[in-house]
């Protein structure tokens, strides 16, 4: 009987190891074919994309699709962003270890995990309690201790923790929230999709220079709406 139990444990351990190797292979393929091929060059960002297990941030029945070139549903009419978009937005902020970053729209927690892997201190806000709780659990299980999750209204930002070196917004408001600009450090950057959900949206890079705000259109995109 003990021998049978041992063999069963050995079988499952071997299966899990094979699955982990398969997912690692798919991650490397994702980085080369979807991200490097489209011009993302940051070595540290590419390293994060190769190592953060995206499949653990999607529902169980979606894991076989986790490394495909597409956003995926995560429930409650929300999605995890396309891998390329995550890499592009991360690179655009030029993150360095120790940066304090505010994320609006925790969603699955994957973007926060990528920033945490890079050594940033991440403050992330999610409007939907179920998603906030789920993301917090996954991040804790994976030992991303430099991420703090809050359930709340992203339009208000995180006043107590401000100012931030950078802000990343993963849902689209129709106009740029003024309170987020206020909570950005002088010289800080914010990347944010802007526009109505049924009309063209632009991914914008905002740079705060004293009282002057410099706004740059980067890419046409399609994000879920940012809700108050």
ZAZA-108804 format. One line per 10 residues: number of its first residue (from 1); their letters; for each residue x, y, z of N, C-alpha, C. Coordinates in pm, whole numbers, plus 50000, padded with zeros to 5 digits. Layout:
BEGIN
NUM> a> X,Y,Z,X,Y,Z,X,Y,Z  ...
***
This chain:
BEGIN
1> xxxxxxxxxx> 50083,49879,50000,50000,50000,50000,50087,50127,50000  50191,50124,50089,50280,50239,50094,50353,50258,49961  50388,50147,49900,50456,50156,49770,50365,50219,49665  50236,50186,49670,50140,50243,49574,50125,50393,49595  50118,50432,49724,50106,50575,49756,50230,50650,49709  50348,50590,49733,50473,50651,49691,50478,50669,49539  50435,50566,49466,50434,50574,49320,50337,50680,49270  50223,50692,49340,50123,50793,49302,50179,50934,49323  50245,50953,49438,50307,51083,49465,50415,51113,49362  50494,51014,49330,50600,51030,49231,50543,51068,49094
11> xxxxxxxxxx> 50431,51004,49058,50366,51033,48930,50319,51178,48924  50251,51223,49030,50199,51361,49030,50313,51463,49033  50419,51432,49109,50534,51523,49114,50599,51535,48977  50614,51422,48910,50672,51420,48775,50585,51498,48678  50453,51479,48689,50359,51550,48600,50368,51700,48621  50374,51744,48748,50384,51887,48778,50514,51946,48724  50624,51869,48736,50752,51916,48684,50749,51932,48533  50685,51837,48465,50671,51845,48320,50588,51968,48282  50477,51991,48355,50392,52107,48327,50469,52236,48348  50549,52243,48455,50627,52363,48482,50727,52389,48369
21> xxxxxxxxxx> 50790,52282,48320,50884,52296,48208,50812,52342,48082  50692,52289,48060,50614,52329,47942,50579,52477,47949  50534,52524,48067,50498,52664,48082,50620,52755,48067  50735,52710,48117,50857,52789,48100,50893,52801,47952  50879,52693,47879,50906,52695,47735,50810,52791,47664  50684,52788,47703,50585,52876,47641,50612,53022,47675  50658,53049,47799,50692,53187,47836,50806,53239,47751  50910,53158,47735,51024,53201,47652,50982,53225,47508  50896,53138,47458,50845,53154,47322,50762,53281,47311  50679,53308,47412,50597,53430,47416,50686,53554,47408
31> xxxxxxxxxx> 50794,53555,47487,50881,53672,47490,50947,53694,47355  50998,53589,47294,51069,53605,47167,50975,53643,47054  50859,53576,47045,50772,53592,46929,50674,53709,46943  50634,53743,47065,50532,53846,47083,50589,53979,47131  50702,53975,47201,50749,54094,47272,50878,54147,47211  50981,54064,47204,51107,54109,47141,51081,54142,46994  51003,54061,46927,50977,54082,46784,50905,54214,46757  50838,54269,46858,50766,54396,46841,50842,54515,46895  50966,54493,46936,51050,54608,46966,51077,54637,47112  51024,54557,47204,51057,54579,47345,51201,54533,47367
41> xxxxxxxxxx> 51284,54623,47423,51427,54596,47432,51480,54587,47575  51408,54639,47671,51458,54643,47808,51492,54503,47859  51618,54484,47896,51661,54352,47943,51586,54310,48068  51567,54404,48162,51502,54367,48288,51354,54337,48267  51291,54409,48176,51149,54381,48148,51134,54244,48083  51220,54214,47987,51215,54083,47922,51241,53972,48023  51332,53996,48116,51361,53897,48220,51237,53873,48307  51168,53981,48342,51046,53967,48422,50939,53888,48347  50924,53917,48219,50822,53848,48141,50855,53700,48125  50983,53667,48128,51025,53527,48117,51003,53451,48248
51> xxxxxxxxxx> 50994,53523,48359,50995,53457,48488,50865,53465,48568  50783,53565,48543,50656,53574,48617,50556,53478,48554  50501,53385,48632,50415,53278,48577,50274,53328,48544  50256,53380,48423,50127,53437,48384,50012,53337,48398  50040,53208,48378,49933,53109,48383,49869,53099,48522  49941,53140,48625,49885,53134,48760,49791,53252,48790  49787,53349,48700,49701,53466,48719,49573,53460,48637  49551,53350,48568,49428,53333,48489,49348,53217,48547  49218,53210,48518,49138,53097,48566,49194,52963,48518  49168,52860,48595,49221,52726,48566,49191,52683,48424
61> xxxxxxxxxx> 49069,52710,48376,49032,52664,48242,49093,52747,48130  49165,52855,48166,49231,52940,48067,49382,52919,48062  49435,52833,48148,49581,52825,48163,49652,52777,48037  49587,52694,47960,49650,52648,47835,49666,52761,47733  49596,52871,47755,49601,52986,47663,49682,53102,47721  49742,53082,47839,49801,53193,47913,49913,53264,47839  49983,53195,47750,50098,53256,47684,50071,53287,47537  49942,53290,47502,49905,53329,47366,49896,53481,47356  49897,53529,47234,49905,53672,47205,49767,53737,47212  49709,53736,47332,49573,53787,47344,49540,53817,47490
71> xxxxxxxxxx> 49451,53913,47515,49396,53925,47650,49305,53806,47678  49282,53776,47806,49198,53663,47845,49099,53706,47952  48979,53647,47952,48881,53680,48056,48925,53626,48191  48903,53705,48296,48934,53661,48432,48811,53665,48522  48693,53683,48460,48568,53689,48536,48525,53832,48561  48395,53848,48595,48337,53978,48628,48356,54080,48516  48355,54031,48392,48367,54113,48271,48500,54187,48264  48603,54131,48326,48737,54190,48325,48832,54096,48252  48948,54150,48214,49046,54071,48139,49187,54093,48194  49274,53996,48165,49418,54015,48183,49472,54063,48049
81> xxxxxxxxxx> 49556,54165,48052,49601,54228,47928,49690,54135,47845  49692,54161,47716,49782,54092,47623,49926,54105,47672  50006,53999,47668,50144,54005,47719,50226,54121,47662  50215,54145,47532,50292,54253,47473,50258,54388,47536  50129,54412,47561,50088,54539,47620,50146,54555,47760  50146,54447,47838,50205,54452,47972,50353,54489,47962  50425,54424,47873,50568,54452,47856,50591,54595,47806  50511,54637,47709,50527,54771,47652,50501,54879,47757  50392,54863,47834,50359,54963,47936,50466,54966,48045  50516,54850,48081,50619,54844,48184,50747,54913,48137
91> xxxxxxxxxx> 50790,54881,48015,50911,54943,47961,50896,55095,47950  50778,55142,47916,50755,55285,47896,50777,55366,48024  50759,55300,48140,50780,55369,48267,50927,55370,48309  51011,55295,48237,51153,55284,48270,51173,55251,48418  51117,55140,48465,51120,55109,48608,51260,55072,48657  51291,55112,48779,51415,55072,48844,51382,55025,48985  51469,54944,49041,51448,54889,49175,51427,55001,49277  51326,54984,49361,51298,55081,49465,51198,55189,49426  51160,55195,49298,51058,55292,49258,50926,55263,49327  50854,55369,49362,50720,55354,49420,50618,55378,49308
101> xxxxxxxxxx> 50540,55273,49278,50449,55278,49164,50307,55253,49209  50216,55336,49162,50073,55317,49184,50014,55251,49060  49941,55141,49083,49868,55077,48974,49719,55095,48998  49648,55139,48895,49502,55150,48901,49444,55038,48817  49372,54947,48882,49313,54833,48813,49397,54708,48833  49394,54652,48953,49475,54533,48984,49441,54417,48893  49308,54397,48870,49265,54287,48784,49315,54153,48836  49388,54083,48753,49441,53951,48789,49558,53959,48886  49627,54074,48889,49748,54089,48969,49876,54070,48890  49864,54035,48762,49982,54002,48682,50073,54123,48659
111> xxxxxxxxxx> 50015,54237,48623,50098,54355,48602,50171,54395,48730  50102,54387,48842,50166,54417,48970,50281,54321,48997  50263,54194,48962,50368,54095,48983,50491,54126,48898  50470,54168,48774,50583,54204,48687,50662,54320,48747  50593,54422,48795,50660,54536,48856,50730,54496,48987  50664,54409,49064,50725,54363,49189,50850,54281,49162  50847,54198,49058,50965,54119,49020,51084,54211,48991  51055,54329,48938,51160,54425,48905,51211,54501,49028  51153,54473,49144,51199,54536,49267,51130,54666,49301  51019,54697,49232,50943,54818,49262,50849,54794,49381
121> xxxxxxxxxx> 50819,54900,49453,50718,54894,49559,50585,54934,49495  50493,54839,49491,50371,54856,49413,50251,54874,49506  50176,54980,49482,50049,55005,49550,49941,54990,49443  49854,54892,49459,49759,54863,49351,49616,54866,49402  49528,54929,49324,49389,54950,49363,49297,54877,49267  49203,54802,49321,49103,54730,49241,48964,54765,49293  48874,54800,49202,48739,54839,49241,48656,54720,49288  48676,54603,49227,48591,54487,49253,48651,54402,49366  48579,54387,49477,48635,54315,49593,48680,54174,49561  48604,54100,49480,48640,53962,49450,48775,53954,49377
131> xxxxxxxxxx> 48794,54045,49282,48922,54045,49210,49036,54089,49301  49012,54189,49386,49116,54236,49478,49160,54123,49570  49065,54050,49625,49097,53940,49717,49172,53828,49645  49125,53795,49525,49189,53687,49449,49332,53724,49412  49351,53847,49362,49485,53891,49323,49578,53895,49444  49529,53945,49555,49612,53954,49676,49658,53815,49720  49568,53718,49712,49604,53582,49752,49712,53524,49661  49696,53542,49530,49795,53490,49435,49930,53557,49458  49930,53688,49474,50055,53762,49496,50123,53717,49626  50043,53695,49730,50100,53648,49857,50155,53506,49843
141> xxxxxxxxxx> 50080,53420,49774,50125,53282,49755,50257,53276,49678  50279,53373,49589,50402,53376,49510,50512,53462,49575  50483,53507,49699,50582,53581,49779,50621,53716,49720  50527,53783,49654,50553,53920,49611,50517,54013,49727  50609,54024,49822,50581,54098,49945,50587,54249,49927  50635,54296,49813,50644,54439,49787,50523,54492,49710  50410,54421,49720,50284,54468,49661,50181,54485,49772  50115,54601,49773,50006,54627,49866,49878,54646,49786  49777,54567,49817,49651,54570,49742,49544,54642,49823  49468,54726,49756,49355,54794,49820,49233,54782,49730
151> xxxxxxxxxx> 49117,54760,49790,48991,54766,49716,48937,54907,49729  48918,54973,49617,48872,55112,49623,48854,55173,49486  48829,55303,49486,48802,55381,49366,48932,55436,49309  48971,55386,49193,49096,55427,49133,49103,55574,49098  48989,55636,49074,48987,55778,49040,49043,55863,49154  49035,55810,49277,49084,55885,49393,49233,55862,49417  49291,55762,49352,49431,55731,49375,49452,55678,49515  49573,55703,49568,49611,55652,49701,49682,55766,49772  49605,55857,49825,49656,55984,49876,49763,55965,49984  49740,55868,50076,49830,55851,50190,49969,55806,50147
161> xxxxxxxxxx> 49977,55735,50035,50106,55683,49989,50174,55775,49889  50104,55874,49839,50159,55965,49739,50271,56051,49801  50361,56105,49717,50361,56099,49571,50430,55973,49520  50401,55942,49392,50452,55821,49330,50553,55856,49220  50653,55768,49206,50749,55786,49097,50684,55761,48962  50586,55671,48961,50516,55638,48836,50377,55586,48869  50289,55599,48772,50152,55546,48784,50121,55471,48656  50062,55353,48672,50020,55273,48557,49872,55243,48572  49796,55271,48468,49651,55254,48472,49612,55149,48369  49539,55047,48414,49509,54933,48327,49361,54923,48292
171> xxxxxxxxxx> 49291,55034,48304,49153,55046,48256,49140,55188,48201  49046,55208,48109,49044,55334,48035,48939,55432,48087  48982,55546,48143,48889,55656,48169,48868,55735,48040  48761,55814,48037,48739,55896,47918,48830,56018,47916  48868,56065,48035,48965,56174,48048,49062,56138,48160  49177,56199,48160,49280,56167,48259,49237,56220,48396  49227,56135,48498,49186,56181,48631,49287,56279,48691  49238,56395,48731,49324,56500,48783,49395,56457,48911  49326,56379,48995,49388,56339,49123,49509,56250,49102  49509,56174,48993,49626,56090,48965,49746,56176,48926
181> xxxxxxxxxx> 49721,56280,48849,49830,56371,48813,49885,56439,48937  49796,56477,49029,49838,56543,49153,49927,56451,49237  49903,56318,49231,49977,56224,49314,50107,56173,49248  50137,56230,49133,50260,56194,49062,50372,56290,49104  50490,56235,49130,50605,56318,49164,50644,56410,49048  50707,56519,49081,50766,56603,48977,50871,56520,48903  50860,56510,48772,50947,56427,48692,50895,56286,48673  50784,56254,48740,50727,56121,48730,50650,56100,48601  50622,55970,48573,50551,55934,48450,50425,55854,48483  50325,55872,48400,50204,55791,48409,50171,55737,48271
191> xxxxxxxxxx> 50143,55607,48264,50097,55548,48138,49953,55507,48157  49868,55546,48062,49724,55533,48082,49651,55525,47948  49557,55430,47933,49472,55431,47813,49357,55529,47835  49324,55606,47734,49222,55709,47749,49125,55703,47632  48995,55709,47665,48893,55714,47561,48772,55630,47595  48657,55660,47533,48536,55581,47557,48554,55438,47509  48482,55346,47570,48501,55205,47541,48465,55168,47398  48367,55236,47338,48322,55200,47203,48388,55285,47094  48478,55374,47133,48549,55458,47037,48699,55432,47050  48778,55480,46954,48923,55458,46964,48981,55512,47095
201> xxxxxxxxxx> 49066,55434,47157,49137,55476,47278,49286,55489,47243  49354,55576,47317,49498,55591,47298,49570,55560,47427  49676,55484,47418,49765,55465,47531,49857,55586,47535  49851,55659,47645,49923,55785,47657,50033,55776,47762  50142,55845,47738,50248,55859,47837,50246,56004,47884  50222,56021,48014,50214,56154,48075,50340,56176,48157  50407,56289,48136,50524,56325,48216,50496,56457,48287  50519,56457,48419,50493,56576,48499,50623,56654,48517  50623,56777,48471,50740,56863,48481,50699,56994,48546  50705,56996,48679,50657,57112,48752,50508,57128,48730
211> xxxxxxxxxx> 50467,57243,48684,50325,57268,48655,50288,57227,48513  50387,57184,48438,50362,57148,48298,50343,56998,48286  50242,56960,48211,50212,56820,48185,50237,56791,48037  50329,56699,48011,50361,56662,47872,50289,56532,47841  50213,56533,47733,50128,56419,47696,50170,56365,47559  50192,56234,47553,50236,56171,47428,50147,56051,47397  50094,56045,47275,50018,55928,47230,50115,55819,47185  50097,55697,47241,50187,55588,47209,50128,55486,47114  50009,55433,47149,49948,55325,47071,49796,55337,47074  49728,55300,46964,49583,55279,46973,49558,55148,47046
221> xxxxxxxx> 49465,55147,47141,49442,55029,47226,49292,55010,47250  49261,54899,47315,49123,54873,47359,49129,54812,47499  49089,54890,47599,49087,54846,47739,48944,54848,47792  48920,54771,47897,48792,54781,47966,48781,54919,48027  48658,54971,48045,48643,55106,48099,48684,55115,48245  48737,55230,48283,48765,55258,48422,48638,55310,48486  48595,55245,48594,48465,55274,48655,48483,55342,48788  48399,55443,48817,48404,55508,48948,48327,55423,49047
***
